Amino acid sequence: MRKTILIFTALMGLMACSSIPVHHSLDRVQPGMDKGAVLDSAGNPKRTFREHGEDHWIYVYFEGGKELSREVIFESGKVERITKPRAKANWDKELEGATSGAGPGDAGFKSVP
């Protein structure tokens, strides 16, 4: 039994070390990068949408007990800008089943300092 727990713990540790967290990967994304380079750096986004001729990729991750969101916005296939992290608004109410009614890019997130 101890051997099984030890092997499981070792495998989980290796899996944790094998991927860079999304928020650190997004720090490497720079304006001018193409979509392939963003996918290689930060992986697949949680959601995408197109608005006003721009593609928006939304990445969601957890940090410090908060759910955060960042958008990578493309124009003509190249990164135009990357938003600052935004914290999920009304987190405790959503856990109780309430929703915030935000727009497509907002999804209940608000800017954090």
N, CA, C and O atoms as a GROMACS GRO file, in nm:
protein
  452
    1MET      N    1   0.082  -0.119   0.000
    1MET     CA    2   0.000   0.000   0.000
    1MET      C    3   0.087   0.126   0.000
    1MET      O    4   0.061   0.220  -0.075
    2ARG      N    5   0.191   0.127   0.084
    2ARG     CA    6   0.279   0.244   0.090
    2ARG      C    7   0.349   0.267  -0.044
    2ARG      O    8   0.368   0.381  -0.086
    3LYS      N    9   0.386   0.158  -0.109
    3LYS     CA   10   0.453   0.168  -0.237
    3LYS      C   11   0.360   0.232  -0.340
    3LYS      O   12   0.402   0.315  -0.421
    4THR      N   13   0.234   0.193  -0.338
    4THR     CA   14   0.135   0.250  -0.430
    4THR      C   15   0.118   0.399  -0.406
    4THR      O   16   0.114   0.477  -0.502
    5ILE      N   17   0.109   0.440  -0.282
    5ILE     CA   18   0.094   0.582  -0.248
    5ILE      C   19   0.218   0.660  -0.291
    5ILE      O   20   0.207   0.771  -0.343
    6LEU      N   21   0.335   0.601  -0.269
    6LEU     CA   22   0.459   0.666  -0.308
    6LEU      C   23   0.466   0.685  -0.459
    6LEU      O   24   0.504   0.792  -0.506
    7ILE      N   25   0.430   0.584  -0.534
    7ILE     CA   26   0.431   0.592  -0.681
    7ILE      C   27   0.331   0.697  -0.728
    7ILE      O   28   0.361   0.778  -0.815
    8PHE      N   29   0.211   0.695  -0.670
    8PHE     CA   30   0.108   0.792  -0.708
    8PHE      C   31   0.155   0.934  -0.679
    8PHE      O   32   0.138   1.023  -0.763
    9THR      N   33   0.214   0.957  -0.563
    9THR     CA   34   0.264   1.089  -0.526
    9THR      C   35   0.374   1.134  -0.621
    9THR      O   36   0.376   1.250  -0.662
   10ALA      N   37   0.463   1.044  -0.656
   10ALA     CA   38   0.572   1.077  -0.748
   10ALA      C   39   0.517   1.113  -0.886
   10ALA      O   40   0.563   1.209  -0.948
   11LEU      N   41   0.420   1.038  -0.935
   11LEU     CA   42   0.360   1.068  -1.066
   11LEU      C   43   0.289   1.203  -1.065
   11LEU      O   44   0.299   1.278  -1.161
   12MET      N   45   0.217   1.233  -0.959
   12MET     CA   46   0.148   1.361  -0.949
   12MET      C   47   0.249   1.476  -0.947
   12MET      O   48   0.226   1.580  -1.007
   13GLY      N   49   0.359   1.456  -0.879
   13GLY     CA   50   0.464   1.558  -0.875
   13GLY      C   51   0.525   1.582  -1.012
   13GLY      O   52   0.549   1.696  -1.050
   14LEU      N   53   0.548   1.474  -1.086
   14LEU     CA   54   0.602   1.488  -1.221
   14LEU      C   55   0.504   1.558  -1.313
   14LEU      O   56   0.544   1.640  -1.395
   15MET      N   57   0.377   1.527  -1.300
   15MET     CA   58   0.276   1.592  -1.383
   15MET      C   59   0.269   1.741  -1.351
   15MET      O   60   0.253   1.823  -1.442
   16ALA      N   61   0.280   1.777  -1.227
   16ALA     CA   62   0.274   1.918  -1.187
   16ALA      C   63   0.394   1.995  -1.242
   16ALA      O   64   0.382   2.112  -1.278
   17CYS      N   65   0.509   1.931  -1.249
   17CYS     CA   66   0.630   1.996  -1.298
   17CYS      C   67   0.635   2.002  -1.450
   17CYS      O   68   0.712   2.080  -1.506
   18SER      N   69   0.555   1.921  -1.517
   18SER     CA   70   0.566   1.911  -1.661
   18SER      C   71   0.496   2.022  -1.736
   18SER      O   72   0.520   2.040  -1.855
   19SER      N   73   0.410   2.096  -1.671
   19SER     CA   74   0.341   2.204  -1.741
   19SER      C   75   0.353   2.333  -1.663
   19SER      O   76   0.343   2.335  -1.540
   20ILE      N   77   0.373   2.442  -1.736
   20ILE     CA   78   0.381   2.573  -1.674
   20ILE      C   79   0.239   2.623  -1.656
   20ILE      O   80   0.158   2.612  -1.748
   21PRO      N   81   0.206   2.679  -1.539
   21PRO     CA   82   0.072   2.731  -1.518
   21PRO      C   83   0.035   2.836  -1.624
   21PRO      O   84   0.122   2.908  -1.674
   22VAL      N   85  -0.093   2.843  -1.656
   22VAL     CA   86  -0.142   2.932  -1.761
   22VAL      C   87  -0.098   3.076  -1.738
   22VAL      O   88  -0.054   3.142  -1.832
   23HIS      N   89  -0.109   3.125  -1.615
   23HIS     CA   90  -0.076   3.267  -1.594
   23HIS      C   91   0.070   3.297  -1.622
   23HIS      O   92   0.102   3.407  -1.667
   24HIS      N   93   0.158   3.204  -1.598
   24HIS     CA   94   0.299   3.225  -1.631
   24HIS      C   95   0.321   3.213  -1.781
   24HIS      O   96   0.403   3.285  -1.838
   25SER      N   97   0.248   3.124  -1.846
   25SER     CA   98   0.258   3.110  -1.991
   25SER      C   99   0.210   3.236  -2.062
   25SER      O  100   0.268   3.277  -2.163
   26LEU      N  101   0.104   3.297  -2.010
   26LEU     CA  102   0.051   3.419  -2.072
   26LEU      C  103   0.148   3.536  -2.059
   26LEU      O  104   0.146   3.628  -2.140
   27ASP      N  105   0.233   3.532  -1.958
   27ASP     CA  106   0.333   3.638  -1.943
   27ASP      C  107   0.433   3.638  -2.059
   27ASP      O  108   0.496   3.740  -2.087
   28ARG      N  109   0.446   3.525  -2.126
   28ARG     CA  110   0.538   3.515  -2.240
   28ARG      C  111   0.473   3.559  -2.371
   28ARG      O  112   0.543   3.578  -2.470
   29VAL      N  113   0.342   3.575  -2.373
   29VAL     CA  114   0.272   3.618  -2.494
   29VAL      C  115   0.295   3.767  -2.515
   29VAL      O  116   0.276   3.847  -2.424
   30GLN      N  117   0.336   3.803  -2.636
   30GLN     CA  118   0.370   3.941  -2.668
   30GLN      C  119   0.293   3.988  -2.792
   30GLN      O  120   0.260   3.907  -2.878
   31PRO      N  121   0.264   4.118  -2.801
   31PRO     CA  122   0.202   4.171  -2.923
   31PRO      C  123   0.284   4.135  -3.045
   31PRO      O  124   0.407   4.138  -3.043
   32GLY      N  125   0.215   4.101  -3.153
   32GLY     CA  126   0.281   4.063  -3.277
   32GLY      C  127   0.294   3.913  -3.297
   32GLY      O  128   0.319   3.868  -3.408
   33MET      N  129   0.278   3.834  -3.190
   33MET     CA  130   0.286   3.688  -3.203
   33MET      C  131   0.166   3.638  -3.284
   33MET      O  132   0.057   3.694  -3.276
   34ASP      N  133   0.187   3.532  -3.361
   34ASP     CA  134   0.074   3.473  -3.432
   34ASP      C  135   0.004   3.371  -3.344
   34ASP      O  136   0.052   3.336  -3.236
   35LYS      N  137  -0.111   3.323  -3.391
   35LYS     CA  138  -0.194   3.233  -3.310
   35LYS      C  139  -0.122   3.102  -3.276
   35LYS      O  140  -0.137   3.050  -3.166
   36GLY      N  141  -0.044   3.050  -3.368
   36GLY     CA  142   0.031   2.927  -3.343
   36GLY      C  143   0.130   2.943  -3.230
   36GLY      O  144   0.145   2.854  -3.146
   37ALA      N  145   0.199   3.057  -3.227
   37ALA     CA  146   0.296   3.083  -3.120
   37ALA      C  147   0.225   3.096  -2.984
   37ALA      O  148   0.277   3.052  -2.882
   38VAL      N  149   0.106   3.157  -2.984
   38VAL     CA  150   0.030   3.169  -2.860
   38VAL      C  151  -0.015   3.031  -2.812
   38VAL      O  152  -0.006   3.001  -2.693
   39LEU      N  153  -0.062   2.948  -2.904
   39LEU     CA  154  -0.102   2.811  -2.866
   39LEU      C  155   0.016   2.734  -2.810
   39LEU      O  156   0.002   2.662  -2.711
   40ASP      N  157   0.133   2.748  -2.872
   40ASP     CA  158   0.252   2.679  -2.823
   40ASP      C  159   0.292   2.728  -2.684
   40ASP      O  160   0.337   2.650  -2.601
   41SER      N  161   0.275   2.856  -2.659
   41SER     CA  162   0.317   2.915  -2.532
   41SER      C  163   0.215   2.894  -2.420
   41SER      O  164   0.250   2.850  -2.310
   42ALA      N  165   0.087   2.925  -2.449
   42ALA     CA  166  -0.015   2.926  -2.343
   42ALA      C  167  -0.117   2.813  -2.353
   42ALA      O  168  -0.197   2.795  -2.261
   43GLY      N  169  -0.115   2.738  -2.460
   43GLY     CA  170  -0.212   2.630  -2.476
   43GLY      C  171  -0.346   2.680  -2.528
   43GLY      O  172  -0.359   2.794  -2.570
   44ASN      N  173  -0.444   2.592  -2.523
   44ASN     CA  174  -0.577   2.625  -2.575
   44ASN      C  175  -0.652   2.716  -2.478
   44ASN      O  176  -0.647   2.696  -2.357
   45PRO      N  177  -0.722   2.816  -2.532
   45PRO     CA  178  -0.803   2.901  -2.447
   45PRO      C  179  -0.929   2.829  -2.401
   45PRO      O  180  -0.970   2.730  -2.462
   46LYS      N  181  -0.989   2.880  -2.294
   46LYS     CA  182  -1.114   2.821  -2.246
   46LYS      C  183  -1.230   2.856  -2.338
   46LYS      O  184  -1.316   2.772  -2.366
   47ARG      N  185  -1.233   2.982  -2.386
   47ARG     CA  186  -1.338   3.026  -2.477
   47ARG      C  187  -1.278   3.116  -2.584
   47ARG      O  188  -1.171   3.175  -2.566
   48THR      N  189  -1.350   3.126  -2.696
   48THR     CA  190  -1.312   3.220  -2.801
   48THR      C  191  -1.437   3.286  -2.855
   48THR      O  192  -1.546   3.229  -2.849
   49PHE      N  193  -1.421   3.406  -2.907
   49PHE     CA  194  -1.529   3.472  -2.979
   49PHE      C  195  -1.468   3.578  -3.068
   49PHE      O  196  -1.353   3.618  -3.052
   50ARG      N  197  -1.549   3.624  -3.164
   50ARG     CA  198  -1.505   3.726  -3.258
   50ARG      C  199  -1.596   3.848  -3.242
   50ARG      O  200  -1.718   3.835  -3.240
   51GLU      N  201  -1.534   3.966  -3.231
   51GLU     CA  202  -1.610   4.089  -3.212
   51GLU      C  203  -1.536   4.204  -3.278
   51GLU      O  204  -1.416   4.223  -3.255
   52HIS      N  205  -1.606   4.282  -3.361
   52HIS     CA  206  -1.549   4.399  -3.428
   52HIS      C  207  -1.423   4.363  -3.508
   52HIS      O  208  -1.326   4.438  -3.507
   53GLY      N  209  -1.425   4.249  -3.574
   53GLY     CA  210  -1.312   4.208  -3.657
   53GLY      C  211  -1.191   4.157  -3.580
   53GLY      O  212  -1.086   4.135  -3.639
   54GLU      N  213  -1.206   4.138  -3.449
   54GLU     CA  214  -1.096   4.088  -3.368
   54GLU      C  215  -1.134   3.952  -3.308
   54GLU      O  216  -1.249   3.931  -3.268
   55ASP      N  217  -1.037   3.862  -3.303
   55ASP     CA  218  -1.057   3.734  -3.236
   55ASP      C  219  -1.013   3.751  -3.090
   55ASP      O  220  -0.907   3.807  -3.062
   56HIS      N  221  -1.097   3.702  -2.998
   56HIS     CA  222  -1.068   3.709  -2.855
   56HIS      C  223  -1.052   3.567  -2.802
   56HIS      O  224  -1.140   3.483  -2.821
   57TRP      N  225  -0.941   3.540  -2.737
   57TRP     CA  226  -0.918   3.412  -2.671
   57TRP      C  227  -0.916   3.438  -2.522
   57TRP      O  228  -0.840   3.523  -2.475
   58ILE      N  229  -0.999   3.366  -2.448
   58ILE     CA  230  -1.010   3.387  -2.305
   58ILE      C  231  -0.946   3.269  -2.232
   58ILE      O  232  -0.982   3.153  -2.253
   59TYR      N  233  -0.852   3.301  -2.145
   59TYR     CA  234  -0.784   3.202  -2.062
   59TYR      C  235  -0.832   3.221  -1.919
   59TYR      O  236  -0.836   3.333  -1.869
   60VAL      N  237  -0.869   3.111  -1.853
   60VAL     CA  238  -0.917   3.114  -1.715
   60VAL      C  239  -0.826   3.025  -1.632
   60VAL      O  240  -0.791   2.915  -1.674
   61TYR      N  241  -0.788   3.074  -1.514
   61TYR     CA  242  -0.700   2.998  -1.425
   61TYR      C  243  -0.726   3.040  -1.281
   61TYR      O  244  -0.792   3.140  -1.255
   62PHE      N  245  -0.673   2.962  -1.188
   62PHE     CA  246  -0.688   2.990  -1.046
   62PHE      C  247  -0.555   3.034  -0.988
   62PHE      O  248  -0.450   2.979  -1.021
   63GLU      N  249  -0.561   3.135  -0.901
   63GLU     CA  250  -0.441   3.183  -0.834
   63GLU      C  251  -0.483   3.250  -0.704
   63GLU      O  252  -0.574   3.332  -0.703
   64GLY      N  253  -0.419   3.214  -0.596
   64GLY     CA  254  -0.450   3.274  -0.467
   64GLY      C  255  -0.595   3.257  -0.424
   64GLY      O  256  -0.652   3.346  -0.360
   65GLY      N  257  -0.654   3.144  -0.457
   65GLY     CA  258  -0.792   3.117  -0.419
   65GLY      C  259  -0.895   3.192  -0.501
   65GLY      O  260  -1.013   3.191  -0.467
   66LYS      N  261  -0.852   3.256  -0.610
   66LYS     CA  262  -0.945   3.330  -0.696
   66LYS      C  263  -0.941   3.273  -0.837
   66LYS      O  264  -0.838   3.225  -0.884
   67GLU      N  265  -1.056   3.278  -0.905
   67GLU     CA  266  -1.062   3.243  -1.046
   67GLU      C  267  -1.035   3.370  -1.125
   67GLU      O  268  -1.106   3.470  -1.110
   68LEU      N  269  -0.933   3.367  -1.210
   68LEU     CA  270  -0.893   3.483  -1.288
   68LEU      C  271  -0.910   3.456  -1.437
   68LEU      O  272  -0.911   3.341  -1.481
   69SER      N  273  -0.924   3.564  -1.513
   69SER     CA  274  -0.941   3.555  -1.657
   69SER      C  275  -0.852   3.658  -1.724
   69SER      O  276  -0.836   3.769  -1.674
   70ARG      N  277  -0.794   3.620  -1.839
   70ARG     CA  278  -0.719   3.714  -1.923
   70ARG      C  279  -0.759   3.688  -2.068
   70ARG      O  280  -0.785   3.574  -2.106
   71GLU      N  281  -0.764   3.794  -2.146
   71GLU     CA  282  -0.797   3.782  -2.288
   71GLU      C  283  -0.674   3.814  -2.371
   71GLU      O  284  -0.597   3.905  -2.342
   72VAL      N  285  -0.658   3.734  -2.476
   72VAL     CA  286  -0.559   3.764  -2.579
   72VAL      C  287  -0.641   3.806  -2.700
   72VAL      O  288  -0.724   3.729  -2.748
   73ILE      N  289  -0.617   3.927  -2.750
   73ILE     CA  290  -0.697   3.983  -2.858
   73ILE      C  291  -0.610   3.992  -2.983
   73ILE      O  292  -0.501   4.049  -2.982
   74PHE      N  293  -0.662   3.932  -3.091
   74PHE     CA  294  -0.590   3.926  -3.218
   74PHE      C  295  -0.654   4.018  -3.320
   74PHE      O  296  -0.776   4.032  -3.325
   75GLU      N  297  -0.570   4.079  -3.402
   75GLU     CA  298  -0.616   4.153  -3.518
   75GLU      C  299  -0.532   4.105  -3.636
   75GLU      O  300  -0.409   4.107  -3.630
   76SER      N  301  -0.598   4.061  -3.742
   76SER     CA  302  -0.531   4.007  -3.860
   76SER      C  303  -0.439   3.891  -3.825
   76SER      O  304  -0.332   3.877  -3.884
   77GLY      N  305  -0.480   3.808  -3.728
   77GLY     CA  306  -0.405   3.688  -3.693
   77GLY      C  307  -0.286   3.709  -3.601
   77GLY      O  308  -0.216   3.614  -3.569
   78LYS      N  309  -0.262   3.833  -3.558
   78LYS     CA  310  -0.149   3.864  -3.470
   78LYS      C  311  -0.201   3.922  -3.339
   78LYS      O  312  -0.305   3.988  -3.336
   79VAL      N  313  -0.128   3.897  -3.230
   79VAL     CA  314  -0.169   3.950  -3.100
   79VAL      C  315  -0.166   4.102  -3.106
   79VAL      O  316  -0.063   4.163  -3.136
   80GLU      N  317  -0.279   4.161  -3.076
   80GLU     CA  318  -0.291   4.307  -3.067
   80GLU      C  319  -0.262   4.353  -2.924
   80GLU      O  320  -0.188   4.448  -2.901
   81ARG      N  321  -0.324   4.281  -2.828
   81ARG     CA  322  -0.303   4.314  -2.686
   81ARG      C  323  -0.344   4.197  -2.598
   81ARG      O  324  -0.415   4.106  -2.640
   82ILE      N  325  -0.297   4.201  -2.474
   82ILE     CA  326  -0.330   4.102  -2.372
   82ILE      C  327  -0.385   4.180  -2.253
   82ILE      O  328  -0.321   4.274  -2.206
   83THR      N  329  -0.502   4.141  -2.205
   83THR     CA  330  -0.561   4.214  -2.093
   83THR      C  331  -0.494   4.177  -1.962
   83THR      O  332  -0.430   4.072  -1.950
   84LYS      N  333  -0.510   4.264  -1.864
   84LYS     CA  334  -0.463   4.236  -1.729
   84LYS      C  335  -0.556   4.131  -1.667
   84LYS      O  336  -0.668   4.114  -1.714
   85PRO      N  337  -0.510   4.061  -1.563
   85PRO     CA  338  -0.596   3.962  -1.498
   85PRO      C  339  -0.722   4.027  -1.442
   85PRO      O  340  -0.720   4.138  -1.390
   86ARG      N  341  -0.832   3.953  -1.454
   86ARG     CA  342  -0.960   3.997  -1.399
   86ARG      C  343  -1.012   3.887  -1.309
   86ARG      O  344  -1.010   3.770  -1.346
   87ALA      N  345  -1.059   3.924  -1.190
   87ALA     CA  346  -1.108   3.827  -1.092
   87ALA      C  347  -1.257   3.802  -1.116
   87ALA      O  348  -1.331   3.891  -1.157
   88LYS      N  349  -1.297   3.681  -1.089
   88LYS     CA  350  -1.438   3.644  -1.102
   88LYS      C  351  -1.519   3.720  -0.997
   88LYS      O  352  -1.488   3.714  -0.878
   89ALA      N  353  -1.621   3.791  -1.041
   89ALA     CA  354  -1.708   3.867  -0.951
   89ALA      C  355  -1.814   3.774  -0.893
   89ALA      O  356  -1.857   3.679  -0.958
   90ASN      N  357  -1.856   3.801  -0.772
   90ASN     CA  358  -1.964   3.726  -0.708
   90ASN      C  359  -1.937   3.576  -0.702
   90ASN      O  360  -2.027   3.495  -0.723
   91TRP      N  361  -1.814   3.541  -0.674
   91TRP     CA  362  -1.774   3.399  -0.670
   91TRP      C  363  -1.860   3.319  -0.574
   91TRP      O  364  -1.907   3.211  -0.609
   92ASP      N  365  -1.882   3.370  -0.453
   92ASP     CA  366  -1.959   3.295  -0.354
   92ASP      C  367  -2.104   3.280  -0.396
   92ASP      O  368  -2.164   3.175  -0.371
   93LYS      N  369  -2.163   3.380  -0.459
   93LYS     CA  370  -2.302   3.370  -0.505
   93LYS      C  371  -2.314   3.269  -0.620
   93LYS      O  372  -2.413   3.196  -0.629
   94GLU      N  373  -2.214   3.266  -0.708
   94GLU     CA  374  -2.219   3.171  -0.818
   94GLU      C  375  -2.213   3.027  -0.766
   94GLU      O  376  -2.279   2.938  -0.821
   95LEU      N  377  -2.134   3.005  -0.662
   95LEU     CA  378  -2.128   2.872  -0.603
   95LEU      C  379  -2.264   2.830  -0.548
   95LEU      O  380  -2.295   2.711  -0.542
   96GLU      N  381  -2.345   2.928  -0.508
   96GLU     CA  382  -2.478   2.899  -0.458
   96GLU      C  383  -2.580   2.887  -0.571
   96GLU      O  384  -2.698   2.860  -0.546
   97GLY      N  385  -2.536   2.906  -0.697
   97GLY     CA  386  -2.625   2.889  -0.810
   97GLY      C  387  -2.666   3.018  -0.878
   97GLY      O  388  -2.738   3.013  -0.978
   98ALA      N  389  -2.625   3.134  -0.827
   98ALA     CA  390  -2.660   3.260  -0.890
   98ALA      C  391  -2.563   3.288  -1.004
   98ALA      O  392  -2.448   3.243  -1.000
   99THR      N  393  -2.607   3.362  -1.107
   99THR     CA  394  -2.519   3.401  -1.217
   99THR      C  395  -2.513   3.552  -1.224
   99THR      O  396  -2.600   3.620  -1.171
  100SER      N  397  -2.410   3.604  -1.289
  100SER     CA  398  -2.387   3.748  -1.288
  100SER      C  399  -2.438   3.820  -1.412
  100SER      O  400  -2.443   3.943  -1.410
  101GLY      N  401  -2.476   3.753  -1.519
  101GLY     CA  402  -2.530   3.818  -1.638
  101GLY      C  403  -2.434   3.909  -1.710
  101GLY      O  404  -2.474   4.017  -1.755
  102ALA      N  405  -2.310   3.870  -1.723
  102ALA     CA  406  -2.210   3.952  -1.789
  102ALA      C  407  -2.213   3.930  -1.940
  102ALA      O  408  -2.278   3.838  -1.989
  103GLY      N  409  -2.140   4.015  -2.012
  103GLY     CA  410  -2.132   4.004  -2.157
  103GLY      C  411  -2.042   3.890  -2.198
  103GLY      O  412  -1.987   3.821  -2.112
  104PRO      N  413  -2.024   3.866  -2.332
  104PRO     CA  414  -1.950   3.750  -2.381
  104PRO      C  415  -1.804   3.748  -2.338
  104PRO      O  416  -1.751   3.640  -2.311
  105GLY      N  417  -1.737   3.861  -2.332
  105GLY     CA  418  -1.598   3.863  -2.292
  105GLY      C  419  -1.580   3.879  -2.144
  105GLY      O  420  -1.473   3.851  -2.090
  106ASP      N  421  -1.684   3.925  -2.077
  106ASP     CA  422  -1.677   3.953  -1.934
  106ASP      C  423  -1.696   3.828  -1.850
  106ASP      O  424  -1.614   3.799  -1.762
  107ALA      N  425  -1.801   3.756  -1.875
  107ALA     CA  426  -1.835   3.632  -1.805
  107ALA      C  427  -1.822   3.646  -1.654
  107ALA      O  428  -1.776   3.553  -1.587
  108GLY      N  429  -1.862   3.762  -1.600
  108GLY     CA  430  -1.864   3.779  -1.455
  108GLY      C  431  -1.731   3.814  -1.394
  108GLY      O  432  -1.716   3.804  -1.272
  109PHE      N  433  -1.634   3.856  -1.473
  109PHE     CA  434  -1.504   3.892  -1.419
  109PHE      C  435  -1.493   4.043  -1.406
  109PHE      O  436  -1.556   4.116  -1.481
  110LYS      N  437  -1.413   4.090  -1.309
  110LYS     CA  438  -1.388   4.233  -1.291
  110LYS      C  439  -1.238   4.253  -1.276
  110LYS      O  440  -1.166   4.161  -1.237
  111SER      N  441  -1.192   4.373  -1.305
  111SER     CA  442  -1.049   4.404  -1.296
  111SER      C  443  -1.000   4.391  -1.154
  111SER      O  444  -1.072   4.421  -1.059
  112VAL      N  445  -0.875   4.345  -1.139
  112VAL     CA  446  -0.813   4.336  -1.008
  112VAL      C  447  -0.688   4.422  -1.009
  112VAL      O  448  -0.626   4.440  -1.113
  113PRO      N  449  -0.651   4.476  -0.892
  113PRO     CA  450  -0.531   4.560  -0.886
  113PRO      C  451  -0.404   4.481  -0.908
  113PRO      O  452  -0.295   4.538  -0.906
   0.00000   0.00000   0.00000
